[in-house]
Amino acid sequence: MIKKFVLVLLMVFVASCSANHSTVRTSKPDPRKTETPVAQRVRKPIYRPATAKNPVAVSAVTKKDSPAVATAPSYLNNNTEILEATTRVKVTTAMVLDYIEKYKGVAKENMVRTGIPASITLGQAILESGAGSGPLSMQANNHFGIKCHKEWTGPSIRYTDDEENECFRKYDDPSLSFKDHSYFLTSRPRYAELFEFQKDDYKSWAYGLKAAGYATDTKYPDKLIGLIERYQLNKYDAEVLGKEYVAAPTPLKQSVGYAGEVQNYTVVKGDSLYSISKRFNISIEDLKKKNNLSDNTISLGQSIIVK
């Protein structure tokens, strides 16, 4: 009996100890959980070289970041024309007139400072930028198609012109493009001969620019002269020089006449021996010999033998 009583007490004591003993559970930490910040992977922008469908190389890869398509404002009841130099765009007369009004002041200021005819500056800007609607002018404020060259350390943009994916200068404001254009012409020796022409001799300037290598387009001088005369840009040259502006007469179809094997050209306002020599692919010296000229002086209405 005593043994049974002792056994019961022992069992009660063991049960009491088990009830008061706390159970500790242990487990290995989950290696997937950590308080250390996780670095996010950032996809680097992918560079897309210029192609025919994508003329300007960009670093963006989404539609949101893609360059906006150059769209020109619509003008009703206006003539349209195609301007083609670094780009080909369709513009209206009103667009060109608005562009001239906006930048004529800058062109005249640069003429006072550098001697470059305002007509040449405006004509080149209209032609090169498509009156401000071309891709280079819209995306880079580059209104003259000036390429980077070795000395350029500023921002740039890639564009396919004469060659694939060429580097062109980028400006914060279009007015800086105009100033850089003036500096570009005044700082390079190959354009030095241009400054020997009269400041209002836009025809010689136009042919001189092509001869100096400014543009590769063989029709560049004719395009430039056509714009100057169509929009009477040379009147701004007259304003700067303090001269009375007289609109140049529209050249007559009969300005070039034939007499047997001899071809004559009638001098119109704005002509020079240099511009005539470039037009008819003849040297100035040959022109002087054919016409018994002692110097480069010619007069309005004079008949010049060019063949």
QUILINHU-V846179 format. One record per residue. N is the residue number from 1. RES is the residue in one small letter. PHI is phi in whole degrees, -180 to 180 (999 if undefined). Layout:
n:N res:RES phi:PHI
n:N res:RES phi:PHI
This chain:
n:1 res:m phi:999
n:2 res:i phi:-65
n:3 res:k phi:-64
n:4 res:k phi:-63
n:5 res:f phi:-64
n:6 res:v phi:-64
n:7 res:l phi:-64
n:8 res:v phi:-64
n:9 res:l phi:-61
n:10 res:l phi:-65
n:11 res:m phi:-66
n:12 res:v phi:-62
n:13 res:f phi:-63
n:14 res:v phi:-65
n:15 res:a phi:-63
n:16 res:s phi:-65
n:17 res:c phi:-66
n:18 res:s phi:-67
n:19 res:a phi:-69
n:20 res:n phi:-85
n:21 res:h phi:-87
n:22 res:s phi:-80
n:23 res:t phi:-92
n:24 res:v phi:-108
n:25 res:r phi:-98
n:26 res:t phi:-123
n:27 res:s phi:-152
n:28 res:k phi:-73
n:29 res:p phi:-64
n:30 res:d phi:-72
n:31 res:p phi:-65
n:32 res:r phi:-82
n:33 res:k phi:-104
n:34 res:t phi:-155
n:35 res:e phi:-90
n:36 res:t phi:-72
n:37 res:p phi:-60
n:38 res:v phi:-94
n:39 res:a phi:-74
n:40 res:q phi:-86
n:41 res:r phi:-83
n:42 res:v phi:-108
n:43 res:r phi:-74
n:44 res:k phi:-72
n:45 res:p phi:-62
n:46 res:i phi:-96
n:47 res:y phi:-82
n:48 res:r phi:-110
n:49 res:p phi:-66
n:50 res:a phi:-66
n:51 res:t phi:-134
n:52 res:a phi:-64
n:53 res:k phi:-82
n:54 res:n phi:-126
n:55 res:p phi:-66
n:56 res:v phi:-113
n:57 res:a phi:-73
n:58 res:v phi:-131
n:59 res:s phi:-99
n:60 res:a phi:-84
n:61 res:v phi:-125
n:62 res:t phi:-116
n:63 res:k phi:-61
n:64 res:k phi:-61
n:65 res:d phi:-93
n:66 res:s phi:-70
n:67 res:p phi:-64
n:68 res:a phi:-68
n:69 res:v phi:-72
n:70 res:a phi:-67
n:71 res:t phi:-121
n:72 res:a phi:-90
n:73 res:p phi:-63
n:74 res:s phi:-89
n:75 res:y phi:-116
n:76 res:l phi:-90
n:77 res:n phi:56
n:78 res:n phi:-134
n:79 res:n phi:-70
n:80 res:t phi:-120
n:81 res:e phi:-148
n:82 res:i phi:-100
n:83 res:l phi:-105
n:84 res:e phi:-140
n:85 res:a phi:-144
n:86 res:t phi:-78
n:87 res:t phi:-152
n:88 res:r phi:-121
n:89 res:v phi:-137
n:90 res:k phi:-102
n:91 res:v phi:-130
n:92 res:t phi:-107
n:93 res:t phi:-58
n:94 res:a phi:-62
n:95 res:m phi:-63
n:96 res:v phi:-66
n:97 res:l phi:-64
n:98 res:d phi:-64
n:99 res:y phi:-64
n:100 res:i phi:-61
n:101 res:e phi:-62
n:102 res:k phi:-73
n:103 res:y phi:-116
n:104 res:k phi:-63
n:105 res:g phi:-62
n:106 res:v phi:-64
n:107 res:a phi:-65
n:108 res:k phi:-69
n:109 res:e phi:-62
n:110 res:n phi:-67
n:111 res:m phi:-67
n:112 res:v phi:-62
n:113 res:r phi:-80
n:114 res:t phi:-119
n:115 res:g phi:89
n:116 res:i phi:-77
n:117 res:p phi:-54
n:118 res:a phi:-61
n:119 res:s phi:-63
n:120 res:i phi:-67
n:121 res:t phi:-61
n:122 res:l phi:-67
n:123 res:g phi:-62
n:124 res:q phi:-65
n:125 res:a phi:-63
n:126 res:i phi:-62
n:127 res:l phi:-69
n:128 res:e phi:-72
n:129 res:s phi:-102
n:130 res:g phi:65
n:131 res:a phi:56
n:132 res:g phi:85
n:133 res:s phi:-108
n:134 res:g phi:-78
n:135 res:p phi:-58
n:136 res:l phi:-66
n:137 res:s phi:-74
n:138 res:m phi:-72
n:139 res:q phi:-100
n:140 res:a phi:-129
n:141 res:n phi:55
n:142 res:n phi:-98
n:143 res:h phi:-96
n:144 res:f phi:-128
n:145 res:g phi:63
n:146 res:i phi:-78
n:147 res:k phi:-82
n:148 res:c phi:-64
n:149 res:h phi:62
n:150 res:k phi:-66
n:151 res:e phi:-81
n:152 res:w phi:-77
n:153 res:t phi:-117
n:154 res:g phi:-84
n:155 res:p phi:-66
n:156 res:s phi:-146
n:157 res:i phi:-142
n:158 res:r phi:-97
n:159 res:y phi:-153
n:160 res:t phi:-90
n:161 res:d phi:-122
n:162 res:d phi:-69
n:163 res:e phi:-132
n:164 res:e phi:-70
n:165 res:n phi:59
n:166 res:e phi:-80
n:167 res:c phi:-95
n:168 res:f phi:-121
n:169 res:r phi:-71
n:170 res:k phi:-123
n:171 res:y phi:-123
n:172 res:d phi:-74
n:173 res:d phi:-147
n:174 res:p phi:-58
n:175 res:s phi:-61
n:176 res:l phi:-69
n:177 res:s phi:-66
n:178 res:f phi:-64
n:179 res:k phi:-66
n:180 res:d phi:-68
n:181 res:h phi:-61
n:182 res:s phi:-64
n:183 res:y phi:-64
n:184 res:f phi:-59
n:185 res:l phi:-76
n:186 res:t phi:-82
n:187 res:s phi:-98
n:188 res:r phi:-108
n:189 res:p phi:-57
n:190 res:r phi:-68
n:191 res:y phi:-100
n:192 res:a phi:-61
n:193 res:e phi:-65
n:194 res:l phi:-60
n:195 res:f phi:-80
n:196 res:e phi:-88
n:197 res:f phi:-80
n:198 res:q phi:-63
n:199 res:k phi:-67
n:200 res:d phi:-110
n:201 res:d phi:-91
n:202 res:y phi:-67
n:203 res:k phi:-67
n:204 res:s phi:-63
n:205 res:w phi:-62
n:206 res:a phi:-64
n:207 res:y phi:-70
n:208 res:g phi:-66
n:209 res:l phi:-62
n:210 res:k phi:-65
n:211 res:a phi:-64
n:212 res:a phi:-82
n:213 res:g phi:95
n:214 res:y phi:-66
n:215 res:a phi:-133
n:216 res:t phi:-94
n:217 res:d phi:-67
n:218 res:t phi:-67
n:219 res:k phi:-96
n:220 res:y phi:-56
n:221 res:p phi:-60
n:222 res:d phi:-65
n:223 res:k phi:-63
n:224 res:l phi:-66
n:225 res:i phi:-62
n:226 res:g phi:-60
n:227 res:l phi:-66
n:228 res:i phi:-61
n:229 res:e phi:-77
n:230 res:r phi:-66
n:231 res:y phi:-106
n:232 res:q phi:52
n:233 res:l phi:-70
n:234 res:n phi:-71
n:235 res:k phi:-68
n:236 res:y phi:-75
n:237 res:d phi:-63
n:238 res:a phi:-63
n:239 res:e phi:-64
n:240 res:v phi:-66
n:241 res:l phi:-83
n:242 res:g phi:73
n:243 res:k phi:-102
n:244 res:e phi:-79
n:245 res:y phi:-85
n:246 res:v phi:-123
n:247 res:a phi:-61
n:248 res:a phi:-71
n:249 res:p phi:-67
n:250 res:t phi:-67
n:251 res:p phi:-57
n:252 res:l phi:-79
n:253 res:k phi:-65
n:254 res:q phi:-84
n:255 res:s phi:-66
n:256 res:v phi:-110
n:257 res:g phi:-118
n:258 res:y phi:-119
n:259 res:a phi:-138
n:260 res:g phi:69
n:261 res:e phi:-92
n:262 res:v phi:-96
n:263 res:q phi:-115
n:264 res:n phi:-111
n:265 res:y phi:-126
n:266 res:t phi:-93
n:267 res:v phi:-69
n:268 res:v phi:-115
n:269 res:k phi:-60
n:270 res:g phi:99
n:271 res:d phi:-73
n:272 res:s phi:-144
n:273 res:l phi:-59
n:274 res:y phi:-65
n:275 res:s phi:-66
n:276 res:i phi:-67
n:277 res:s phi:-63
n:278 res:k phi:-72
n:279 res:r phi:-65
n:280 res:f phi:-107
n:281 res:n phi:55
n:282 res:i phi:-138
n:283 res:s phi:-75
n:284 res:i phi:-63
n:285 res:e phi:-63
n:286 res:d phi:-67
n:287 res:l phi:-61
n:288 res:k phi:-65
n:289 res:k phi:-68
n:290 res:k phi:-64
n:291 res:n phi:-111
n:292 res:n phi:53
n:293 res:l phi:-96
n:294 res:s phi:-89
n:295 res:d phi:-144
n:296 res:n phi:-92
n:297 res:t phi:-79
n:298 res:i phi:-133
n:299 res:s phi:-126
n:300 res:l phi:-61
n:301 res:g phi:88
n:302 res:q phi:-69
n:303 res:s phi:-92
n:304 res:i phi:-113
n:305 res:i phi:-78
n:306 res:v phi:-116
n:307 res:k phi:-146
